[in-house]
């Protein structure tokens, strides 16, 4: 396994392997890897010949009062996990390598200022900018993202389509702890009590899915049922509960077609997100 920290070196590596007919699969991460990330790496291995994983805590996707400085950085542990998965390359640049007085940003309109974008107004601009840069650096044929960050995955797919990136975007399933809590690097911020209460996020999604399957089609009633479960169990401060059309990512009130239920909630120091797709 190679560790590459320089942009030009990474580009040369990819150019050589593409010229040799190798298909490059890419998993962008911010490190502090857990089984959710590893599941994406395994998917990438099945889809390509060469697997590149980036580890970069991207400063441009953090707001001024968010946890950029305190975000867990665990490179040695991450390196060992990726070596065990036989990853070919870790791209591990410094922030100074990725950004030098930047004046150019990528922004997907409409979808970047709703849901998570409402409470984190600069977040998705940072995400799409860094992902576009990483695509130009790693030059993958396939890029793999997690379904837990459903809005992010939708926005990346839209960016790829609009800017004609010749890259196929794949999404990996949400990996959960035994109590149903979606794996997240920010779960480490939770106390034991918060961790137990956070399990009701998934339980509320399951209840919503069951309610829809039993015939309820009023989105407001489903959202209120979720809110009731979260509040009764003192899970935390709700940021949003929303139901969207899964093909257009637009909020809907009448349940029809393929929909996705999304939750964002502050649990202690952590802002947690989760979602569930429901097919009607």
C-alpha positions as CSV (number, residue, x, y, z in Angstrom):
1,X,0.0,0.0,0.0
2,X,1.3,3.4,-1.0
3,X,0.8,6.6,0.9
4,X,0.8,9.6,-1.4
5,X,0.7,13.2,-0.1
6,X,1.5,15.2,-3.3
7,X,-1.2,16.1,-5.9
8,X,1.1,15.6,-8.9
9,X,2.3,12.3,-7.6
10,X,-1.3,11.1,-7.2
11,X,-2.2,12.2,-10.7
12,X,0.8,10.5,-12.2
13,X,-0.1,7.2,-10.4
14,X,-3.6,7.4,-11.7
15,X,-2.5,8.3,-15.3
16,X,-0.1,5.3,-15.4
17,X,-2.7,2.8,-14.1
18,X,-5.4,4.1,-16.4
19,X,-3.0,3.9,-19.3
20,X,-2.4,0.2,-18.3
21,X,-6.2,-0.4,-18.6
22,X,-6.8,-0.5,-14.9
23,X,-10.2,0.7,-13.5
24,X,-9.7,3.0,-10.5
25,X,-12.2,3.0,-7.6
26,X,-12.1,5.8,-5.2
27,X,-13.5,6.3,-1.6
28,X,-13.2,9.9,-0.3
29,X,-13.1,10.1,3.6
30,X,-12.1,12.4,6.4
31,X,-10.5,9.5,8.3
32,X,-11.4,8.2,11.7
33,X,-12.5,5.1,9.8
34,X,-15.2,2.8,11.1
35,X,-17.0,-0.3,9.6
36,X,-19.2,2.0,7.5
37,X,-16.2,3.3,5.7
38,X,-14.7,-0.2,5.4
39,X,-17.9,-1.4,3.8
40,X,-17.4,1.3,1.1
41,X,-13.8,0.2,0.6
42,X,-15.0,-3.4,0.1
43,X,-17.6,-2.2,-2.4
44,X,-14.9,-0.2,-4.2
45,X,-12.7,-3.3,-4.4
46,X,-15.5,-5.3,-6.0
47,X,-16.0,-2.6,-8.6
48,X,-12.5,-1.7,-9.7
49,X,-8.9,-2.9,-10.1
50,X,-7.2,-0.2,-8.1
51,X,-8.6,1.2,-4.9
52,X,-7.7,4.7,-3.7
53,X,-8.9,6.0,-0.4
54,X,-8.4,9.7,0.5
55,X,-8.1,10.9,4.1
56,X,-8.5,14.6,4.3
57,X,-10.3,16.6,6.9
58,X,-11.6,19.3,4.6
59,X,-11.7,22.7,6.3
60,X,-14.0,24.3,3.7
61,X,-17.0,22.1,4.7
62,X,-16.9,23.2,8.3
63,X,-18.7,26.3,9.5
64,X,-17.0,28.8,11.9
65,X,-18.5,27.2,15.0
66,X,-18.2,23.6,14.0
67,X,-15.7,20.9,15.0
68,X,-12.9,21.2,12.4
69,X,-10.2,21.6,15.1
70,X,-11.5,18.8,17.3
71,X,-12.6,16.4,14.5
72,X,-10.9,13.0,15.3
73,X,-7.7,12.5,13.4
74,X,-6.5,8.8,13.7
75,X,-4.2,8.3,10.7
76,X,-2.1,5.4,12.1
77,X,-5.2,3.4,13.0
78,X,-6.8,4.3,9.7
79,X,-3.7,3.2,7.8
80,X,-3.7,-0.2,9.5
81,X,-7.4,-0.8,8.7
82,X,-6.9,0.1,5.1
83,X,-3.8,-2.1,4.9
84,X,-5.9,-5.0,6.2
85,X,-8.3,-4.4,3.3
86,X,-5.4,-4.4,0.7
87,X,-6.1,-0.9,-0.4
88,X,-3.6,0.2,-3.1
89,X,-3.2,3.9,-2.2
90,X,-4.0,6.3,0.6
91,X,-4.1,9.9,-0.7
92,X,-3.3,11.9,2.4
93,X,-2.6,15.6,1.6
94,X,-2.1,18.5,3.9
95,X,-4.6,21.4,3.7
96,X,-1.8,23.6,2.3
97,X,-1.4,21.1,-0.6
98,X,-5.1,21.1,-1.4
99,X,-5.8,24.9,-1.0
100,X,-3.6,27.8,-1.8
101,X,-5.7,31.1,-1.5
102,X,-8.6,29.5,-3.4
103,X,-11.0,31.7,-5.4
104,X,-12.9,29.0,-7.3
105,X,-15.7,27.0,-5.7
106,X,-18.3,24.5,-6.9
107,X,-21.9,25.0,-5.8
108,X,-25.0,22.9,-6.6
109,X,-27.9,25.3,-6.4
110,X,-31.2,24.6,-4.7
111,X,-30.2,21.2,-3.2
112,X,-27.3,22.7,-1.2
113,X,-29.4,25.1,0.8
114,X,-32.2,22.8,2.1
115,X,-32.1,20.2,4.9
116,X,-28.5,20.0,6.2
117,X,-27.6,23.0,4.0
118,X,-30.1,25.1,5.9
119,X,-28.3,24.8,9.3
120,X,-24.9,24.4,7.6
121,X,-25.0,27.1,4.9
122,X,-21.5,26.7,3.6
123,X,-21.2,23.0,4.1
124,X,-22.1,21.6,0.7
125,X,-20.1,24.2,-1.2
126,X,-17.1,22.9,0.7
127,X,-18.1,19.3,-0.1
128,X,-18.7,19.7,-3.8
129,X,-15.5,21.8,-4.2
130,X,-13.2,19.3,-2.5
131,X,-14.9,16.3,-4.2
132,X,-14.4,18.0,-7.6
133,X,-10.8,18.7,-6.8
134,X,-10.3,15.1,-5.6
135,X,-11.9,13.8,-8.8
136,X,-9.4,15.8,-10.8
137,X,-6.5,14.5,-8.7
138,X,-7.4,10.9,-8.3
139,X,-9.0,10.5,-11.7
140,X,-11.3,7.6,-10.7
141,X,-13.6,5.6,-13.0
142,X,-15.9,4.9,-10.0
143,X,-16.4,6.8,-6.7
144,X,-18.2,5.3,-3.7
145,X,-20.2,7.3,-1.2
146,X,-22.3,6.3,1.8
147,X,-26.1,6.2,1.8
148,X,-26.1,7.7,5.3
149,X,-25.2,11.0,3.8
150,X,-28.1,10.8,1.4
151,X,-28.3,14.5,0.6
152,X,-24.5,14.6,0.0
153,X,-24.7,11.6,-2.4
154,X,-27.6,13.2,-4.3
155,X,-25.7,16.5,-4.7
156,X,-22.5,14.7,-5.8
157,X,-24.5,12.8,-8.5
158,X,-26.0,16.1,-9.6
159,X,-22.6,17.8,-9.8
160,X,-21.2,14.9,-11.8
161,X,-24.0,15.0,-14.3
162,X,-24.1,18.8,-14.6
163,X,-20.3,19.1,-15.1
164,X,-19.9,16.0,-17.3
165,X,-17.4,14.1,-15.0
166,X,-16.8,10.8,-16.6
167,X,-17.2,9.0,-13.3
168,X,-19.8,6.5,-12.1
169,X,-21.1,7.2,-8.6
170,X,-22.0,4.3,-6.4
171,X,-23.6,4.3,-2.9
172,X,-23.0,1.8,-0.1
173,X,-25.7,0.8,2.4
174,X,-25.9,2.3,5.9
175,X,-24.0,0.2,8.5
176,X,-25.5,0.3,11.9
177,X,-24.5,-0.6,15.5
178,X,-26.3,-3.4,17.3
179,X,-28.8,-0.9,18.7
180,X,-29.6,0.5,15.2
181,X,-27.6,3.7,15.5
182,X,-26.0,4.5,12.1
183,X,-22.2,4.4,12.3
184,X,-20.6,7.8,12.3
185,X,-17.3,9.3,13.3
186,X,-19.3,11.7,15.5
187,X,-20.7,8.8,17.5
188,X,-17.5,9.1,19.6
189,X,-18.8,12.4,21.0
190,X,-21.7,10.6,22.7
191,X,-21.9,9.7,26.4
192,X,-23.3,6.2,27.2
193,X,-26.7,7.7,28.0
194,X,-26.7,9.8,24.8
195,X,-25.7,6.7,22.8
196,X,-28.6,4.7,24.2
197,X,-31.1,7.5,23.5
198,X,-29.7,8.0,20.0
199,X,-30.9,4.5,19.1
200,X,-34.5,5.9,19.0
201,X,-33.5,7.7,15.7
202,X,-33.5,4.4,13.9
203,X,-36.5,3.1,15.9
204,X,-38.5,6.2,14.8
205,X,-37.6,5.6,11.2
206,X,-38.7,1.9,11.4
207,X,-42.0,3.0,13.0
208,X,-42.5,5.6,10.1
209,X,-41.8,2.9,7.5
210,X,-44.3,0.6,9.2
211,X,-46.9,3.3,9.3
212,X,-46.5,4.0,5.6
213,X,-46.7,0.3,4.8
214,X,-49.9,0.1,6.7
215,X,-51.4,2.7,4.5
216,X,-50.7,6.2,5.9
217,X,-50.1,8.7,3.1
218,X,-50.1,12.0,5.0
219,X,-46.5,13.1,5.3
220,X,-47.2,15.6,8.1
221,X,-48.7,12.8,10.3
222,X,-45.7,10.6,9.7
223,X,-43.3,13.4,10.6
224,X,-45.3,14.1,13.8
225,X,-45.1,10.5,14.8
226,X,-41.3,10.5,14.4
227,X,-41.1,13.8,16.4
228,X,-43.2,12.2,19.2
229,X,-40.9,9.2,19.5
230,X,-37.8,11.4,19.6
231,X,-39.2,13.9,22.1
232,X,-40.7,11.2,24.4
233,X,-37.3,9.6,24.7
234,X,-35.4,12.9,25.1
235,X,-33.1,12.1,22.2
236,X,-32.0,15.6,21.6
237,X,-32.8,18.9,19.8
238,X,-34.3,18.1,16.4
239,X,-32.8,20.0,13.5
240,X,-35.2,18.6,10.9
241,X,-37.5,15.7,10.0
242,X,-38.3,15.7,6.3
243,X,-39.7,13.4,3.7
244,X,-38.5,13.8,0.1
245,X,-39.1,12.2,-3.3
246,X,-36.1,10.0,-3.6
247,X,-35.6,10.7,-7.3
248,X,-35.7,14.5,-7.1
249,X,-34.9,15.1,-3.5
250,X,-37.7,17.6,-3.2
251,X,-39.8,17.7,0.0
252,X,-43.3,16.1,-0.3
253,X,-46.4,16.0,1.9
254,X,-48.3,13.2,0.1
255,X,-46.5,9.8,0.2
256,X,-46.2,8.3,-3.2
257,X,-43.6,6.6,-5.3
258,X,-40.1,6.1,-3.8
259,X,-39.5,8.3,-0.8
260,X,-36.8,8.9,1.7
261,X,-37.3,10.0,5.3
262,X,-34.5,12.1,6.7
263,X,-33.6,13.1,10.3
264,X,-31.0,15.5,11.7
265,X,-30.8,15.9,15.4
266,X,-28.3,17.3,18.0
267,X,-27.5,14.7,20.6
268,X,-25.2,16.2,23.2
269,X,-22.2,17.5,21.3
270,X,-22.9,15.5,18.2
271,X,-25.1,16.4,15.2
272,X,-26.4,13.0,13.9
273,X,-28.1,12.3,10.6
274,X,-30.0,9.2,9.5
275,X,-32.4,8.3,6.8
276,X,-34.5,5.5,5.4
277,X,-35.8,4.8,1.9
278,X,-39.3,3.5,1.5
279,X,-40.7,2.1,-1.7
280,X,-44.5,2.4,-2.2
